[in-house]
Amino acid sequence: MAFKIISVDEKKCVSCKICEIVCSLKKEGALNPEKSRIRVWSLHPGIDVPVVCRQCNDSPCEDACEYDAISRNEENNSIVINSTNCTGCGLCVEACPFQAIFLHPETNKAITCDLCEGDPTCVKYCPTKAITYVPWERSLEAKRGSEKKLYQDLNLFVD
């Protein structure tokens, strides 16, 4: 089975942040981008990029968690965080090469994109289609040669 990811085309992002709004509404019932599982970062004026969990095959966040709070949903291959086990230590945040795991501003527990059980709300509402939900093989990241290439090119992280 080919698993899907949320693919990012930074050239189409207009920084409307609708993705952040609908994510926080769906997941938290509140209009609060700090509770969103997707974040839009402004790198420079006119250069914005949605940052979302890449659902890495090697899952550095899962490997870093010492409390068995991070696992993978076998149905859609998404990263899932068990908030009962999460201590808020931040090891997963530090381990994520995409900076796509965040600590919830109120609970201090880790949060990240779980692909909305295979029907990502952010993708539905993105007016420019900067974010899409596609099989890995058809993603921009695959066409660029790796999951990390987009973020390396934009200097979002350093290996």
C-alpha positions in Angstrom: 0.0 0.0 0.0 1.3 3.5 -0.9 1.1 5.8 2.0 0.2 9.5 1.6 1.9 12.6 3.0 1.0 16.3 3.1 3.2 17.7 0.3 4.3 21.4 0.4 4.7 23.7 -2.5 6.2 26.8 -0.9 5.9 28.7 -4.2 2.1 28.6 -3.9 1.9 29.6 -0.2 0.5 33.2 0.2 0.7 33.1 4.0 -3.1 33.3 4.5 -2.7 30.8 7.4 -6.1 29.3 6.7 -4.4 25.9 7.2 -3.5 26.9 10.8 -7.0 28.2 11.6 -8.9 25.2 10.3 -6.4 22.8 12.0 -6.8 24.5 15.4 -10.6 24.5 15.0 -10.7 20.8 14.1 -8.2 19.6 16.7 -8.9 22.1 19.5 -12.2 23.8 18.8 -10.5 27.1 19.0 -9.0 29.7 16.7 -5.5 29.6 17.9 -2.6 29.0 15.6 -0.3 28.0 18.5 -2.5 24.9 18.9 -2.4 24.0 15.2 -0.5 21.0 14.0 0.6 22.9 10.9 2.5 26.2 11.1 3.2 28.8 8.4 6.7 30.3 8.8 7.6 33.5 7.1 11.3 33.1 6.1 11.5 36.5 4.3 8.9 38.9 3.0 7.0 36.9 0.3 8.6 33.6 1.2 6.4 31.6 3.4 6.3 27.8 4.0 3.8 25.6 5.7 5.7 23.3 8.2 3.9 20.0 8.9 5.0 16.5 10.0 6.6 14.7 7.0 5.7 11.3 8.5 9.3 10.2 8.1 10.0 6.6 7.5 12.8 6.6 10.1 10.8 8.6 12.7 13.5 10.3 14.6 10.8 11.7 17.0 9.6 8.2 17.8 13.2 7.0 18.4 13.9 10.0 20.7 10.8 9.5 22.9 11.8 7.7 26.1 8.2 7.4 27.3 6.5 5.4 24.5 4.3 8.4 23.7 4.9 8.3 19.9 3.8 5.5 17.6 2.7 5.1 14.1 -0.9 4.5 13.0 -0.7 1.4 10.8 -3.8 2.3 8.7 -2.5 5.6 7.3 1.2 5.5 8.5 0.8 8.8 10.5 2.7 9.7 13.6 0.4 9.5 16.7 1.2 11.0 20.1 -0.3 9.5 23.2 -0.8 12.5 25.5 -1.2 10.2 28.5 2.4 9.0 28.1 3.9 12.3 27.0 5.7 14.1 29.7 6.4 17.3 27.7 10.2 16.7 27.9 10.7 18.0 24.3 13.0 15.3 23.2 10.8 14.7 20.1 10.8 18.4 19.4 14.6 18.5 19.4 14.8 15.3 17.3 12.4 16.4 14.5 14.5 17.6 11.5 11.6 19.6 10.2 10.7 21.3 13.5 7.2 19.9 12.9 6.4 18.8 16.5 5.3 21.4 18.9 4.5 21.6 22.6 0.9 22.6 23.2 0.8 26.0 24.8 -1.5 25.0 27.6 -0.8 21.3 28.3 2.9 21.4 27.4 2.4 18.0 25.7 3.7 17.2 22.2 1.4 17.7 19.2 2.0 17.0 15.6 0.0 16.3 12.4 -1.8 13.0 12.4 -3.2 13.5 8.9 -6.7 13.9 10.3 -7.2 10.1 10.0 -6.5 10.3 6.3 -8.6 13.3 5.5 -6.5 16.4 6.3 -8.6 19.5 6.9 -5.8 21.9 6.1 -5.5 20.5 2.6 -9.3 20.9 1.9 -9.2 24.6 2.8 -5.9 25.7 1.3 -7.1 28.2 -1.3 -3.9 28.1 -3.4 -3.3 24.3 -3.2 0.1 24.9 -1.6 -0.5 21.9 0.5 -1.8 18.6 -1.0 -2.3 15.1 0.3 -0.7 12.7 -2.2 1.1 9.4 -2.3 4.8 9.8 -1.4 5.8 8.8 -4.9 3.8 11.8 -6.4 4.9 14.4 -3.9 7.1 17.3 -4.6 9.5 16.0 -2.0 9.9 12.8 -3.9 10.5 14.6 -7.1 13.1 16.8 -5.4 14.9 13.6 -4.3 14.3 13.5 -0.6 12.0 14.4 2.3 14.6 16.9 3.5 15.5 18.7 0.3 12.8 21.3 0.4 13.7 22.3 4.0 17.5 22.2 3.3 17.1 24.4 0.3 15.1 26.9 2.4 17.6 26.7 5.3 14.9 25.6 7.7 17.3 23.1 9.4 20.8 21.9 9.3 21.9 18.3 9.5 
